Amino acid sequence: MVKNIALFFLMTLNLSLYAIEALIIVHRAPLYANPESEAKILEFYKTNQTITLIKKSLEQDDLPYYLAYARTGQLGYIKREHVKVIFHSAEEYIDPIVHSSLDTTDERIHEPLPKNYPFFSKEYIRSQLEIYFGNNSKSSYDYQKSTKATDYTFRNGLAYTHSFRWPSDKSDRLYVGFHFAYSQLQNNFLFQDESKAIENRAILKVGGLLSYDFYQNETMALSYGAGLNIYFNRSSIKVIASNKDFDELLFSSINLSPHTFIRLTLPTSYENTFFSLGSSLSLVPPSTLKTSDRPVLNLWNNSSLVDPMHLEANFSLGVEIKL
């Protein structure tokens, strides 16, 4: 009996001198027969299970594998990034246990499952039609007159987005497409000399975008996206003198405007039809609107309208159809 205890003690001591434990920190770590990913797999280890490593293999920094014992006693190789060595010393703080969020061994499909799973369709298209409202930048023509009263209206318009699912994205989250938006606003001025000015602006945006659903479940989806638009600004300015004479000029410019957005979609009682609620922000660089019209009356100071750099904030609601 004493002999058996002594033998067990010696074997344990010998193992501790030449071996060390490690913790599995990935979902499913394979133990290979040879130090290469194409080699025969001896067995698999799951997250938080332990495996016994050969201490000497820890010193071989040029090899991306540790030499380890299988449960059957065979020797095998396990990838370094799949385990955390347990030193039982202060060295634990140098390399803390962290389960990687980019686990290449985890091939589970997380809920919600893609529609029509396990089949994969390449035909997903999103079409969105929205009405939106936004702020007025309050930039105007330089009339060089003292104003008596002003009236700025909110920007309002209609937007359409048509996007396609990225071909390699089986999770149905990443979409690329184009965006079209038209909006208008009006600015009214009454000057101290009783003359008036009416500014009507029409803004057209056309461009591409990329969006990603960063949150999905059975009842809602939240997506974030960004894009770049060609920004057409067309302003009609009508000046009415105090004697009721008037003159009207048309100004226009073309610019580039980046934008970003966030959108919430909720299912409706109709199949593949969703209610959408969103918010977007566009950066409009400074521009100078020019006119080719000739003034009829002496009511104008110059032939251009300066639109300074500003942000356009929009709030939208609409309908999304998925084809």
Residue pairs with C-beta under 8 A, 6 or more apart in sequence:
15 52
17 55
18 54
18 55
18 56
19 52
19 53
19 54
19 55
19 69
20 52
20 53
20 55
20 58
20 85
20 86
20 87
21 50
21 51
21 52
21 53
21 85
21 86
22 50
22 51
22 52
22 53
22 66
22 68
22 78
22 83
22 84
22 85
22 86
23 48
23 49
23 50
23 83
23 84
23 86
23 97
24 45
24 46
24 47
24 48
24 49
24 50
24 51
24 82
24 83
25 47
25 82
25 83
25 84
25 97
25 98
25 99
25 100
26 47
26 81
26 82
26 99
26 100
26 103
26 104
26 105
26 106
27 46
27 47
27 103
27 105
27 106
27 108
28 44
28 45
28 46
28 47
28 105
28 106
29 44
29 45
29 46
29 51
29 78
29 79
29 82
29 83
29 105
30 41
30 43
30 44
30 45
30 78
30 105
31 41
31 42
31 43
31 44
31 45
31 51
31 68
31 70
31 76
31 77
31 78
32 39
32 40
32 41
32 42
32 65
32 76
32 77
32 78
33 39
33 40
33 41
33 42
33 76
33 77
34 40
34 77
35 63
35 64
35 65
35 77
39 77
42 70
42 72
42 74
42 76
43 70
43 71
43 72
43 76
45 51
45 78
47 99
50 86
51 68
51 69
51 78
51 83
52 68
52 69
53 66
53 67
53 68
53 69
53 78
53 83
53 85
54 66
54 67
54 68
54 69
54 75
56 67
57 63
57 65
57 66
57 67
57 68
58 66
58 85
64 79
64 80
64 81
65 77
65 78
65 79
65 80
66 77
66 78
66 79
66 80
66 83
66 85
67 75
67 76
67 77
68 75
68 76
68 77
68 78
69 75
69 76
70 76
81 100
82 105
84 95
84 97
84 98
85 95
86 92
109 117
111 217
112 216
112 217
112 218
114 120
114 170
114 171
114 172
115 172
120 170
122 165
122 167
123 323
124 164
124 165
124 172
124 322
124 323
125 162
125 163
125 164
125 165
125 322
125 323
126 161
126 162
126 163
126 164
126 165
126 175
126 177
126 320
126 321
126 322
126 323
127 160
127 161
127 162
127 320
127 321
127 322
127 323
128 159
128 160
128 161
128 162
128 276
128 318
128 319
128 320
128 321
129 158
129 159
129 160
129 318
129 319
130 158
130 159
130 160
130 161
130 276
130 278
130 316
130 317
130 318
130 319
131 156
131 157
131 158
131 159
131 316
131 317
131 318
132 156
132 157
132 158
132 159
132 181
132 183
132 280
132 314
132 315
132 316
132 317
133 154
133 155
133 156
133 314
133 315
133 316
134 154
134 155
134 156
134 157
134 183
134 312
134 313
134 314
134 315
135 154
135 155
135 311
135 312
135 313
136 152
136 153
136 154
136 155
136 185
136 187
137 284
137 307
137 308
137 310
137 312
138 152
138 187
139 306
139 307
139 308
139 310
140 187
140 189
140 197
140 199
140 305
141 197
141 199
141 237
141 251
141 305
142 301
142 302
142 305
142 306
143 189
143 191
143 197
143 239
143 301
144 301
145 191
145 192
145 193
145 195
146 191
146 192
147 189
147 190
147 191
147 192
148 190
148 191
148 192
149 189
149 190
150 187
150 188
150 189
150 190
151 187
151 188
151 189
152 185
152 187
153 185
153 186
153 187
154 185
155 183
155 184
155 185
155 203
155 312
155 314
156 183
156 184
156 185
157 181
157 182
157 183
157 184
157 203
158 181
158 182
158 183
159 179
159 180
159 181
159 182
159 316
159 318
160 179
160 180
160 181
161 177
161 178
161 179
161 180
161 209
162 177
162 178
163 175
163 176
163 177
163 178
163 209
163 211
164 175
164 176
164 177
165 172
165 174
165 175
166 174
166 175
166 176
172 213
173 212
173 213
173 214
173 216
174 210
174 211
174 212
174 213
175 210
175 211
175 212
175 223
175 225
176 208
176 209
176 210
176 211
177 208
177 209
177 211
178 206
178 207
178 208
178 209
179 205
179 206
179 207
179 208
179 209
179 227
179 229
180 205
180 206
181 203
181 204
181 205
181 229
182 202
182 203
182 204
182 205
183 202
183 203
184 200
184 201
184 202
184 203
185 200
185 201
186 198
186 199
186 200
186 201
187 197
187 198
187 199
187 201
188 196
188 197
188 198
188 199
189 196
189 197
189 198
189 199
190 196
191 197
193 242
194 242
195 239
195 240
195 241
195 242
195 299
196 239
196 240
197 237
197 238
197 239
197 240
198 237
198 238
198 240
199 235
199 236
199 237
199 238
200 235
200 236
200 237
200 238
201 233
201 234
201 235
201 236
202 233
202 234
202 235
202 236
203 231
203 232
203 233
203 234
204 231
204 232
204 234
205 229
205 230
205 231
205 232
205 257
205 259
205 282
206 229
206 230
206 232
207 227
207 228
207 229
207 230
207 257
208 227
208 228
209 225
209 226
209 227
210 225
210 226
210 227
211 223
211 224
211 225
211 261
211 263
212 223
212 224
212 225
213 221
213 222
213 223
214 222
214 223
214 224
215 221
215 222
216 222
219 266
219 267
220 264
220 265
220 266
220 267
221 264
221 265
222 262
222 263
222 264
223 262
223 263
223 265
224 260
224 261
224 262
224 263
225 260
225 261
225 262
225 263
226 258
226 259
226 260
226 261
227 258
227 259
227 260
228 256
228 257
228 258
228 259
229 256
229 257
229 258
229 259
229 282
230 254
230 255
230 256
230 257
231 254
231 255
231 256
231 257
231 284
232 252
232 253
232 254
233 252
233 253
233 254
233 255
233 287
233 289
233 307
234 250
234 251
234 252
235 250
235 251
235 252
235 289
235 305
236 248
236 249
236 250
236 251
237 248
237 249
237 250
237 251
237 305
238 246
238 247
238 248
239 246
239 247
239 248
239 297
239 299
239 300
240 246
241 297
241 299
245 297
246 297
247 295
247 296
247 297
247 299
247 300
248 293
249 291
249 293
249 295
249 300
249 303
250 291
250 292
250 293
251 289
251 290
251 291
251 304
251 305
252 289
252 290
252 291
253 287
253 288
253 289
253 290
253 307
255 284
255 285
255 287
256 285
257 282
257 283
257 284
257 285
258 282
258 283
259 280
259 281
259 282
259 283
260 280
260 281
261 278
261 279
261 280
261 281
262 278
262 279
262 280
263 276
263 277
263 278
263 279
264 276
264 277
264 278
265 274
265 275
265 276
265 277
265 320
266 274
266 275
266 276
266 277
267 273
267 274
267 275
268 274
268 275
272 321
272 322
272 323
273 319
273 320
273 321
273 322
274 319
274 320
274 321
274 322
275 317
275 318
275 319
275 320
276 316
276 317
276 318
276 319
276 320
277 316
277 317
278 315
278 316
278 317
278 318
279 313
279 314
279 315
279 316
280 313
280 314
280 316
281 311
281 312
281 313
281 314
282 311
282 312
282 314
283 309
283 311
284 307
284 309
284 310
284 311
284 312
285 309
286 306
286 307
286 308
286 309
287 306
287 307
288 304
288 305
288 306
288 307
289 304
289 305
289 306
289 307
290 303
290 304
291 303
291 304
291 305
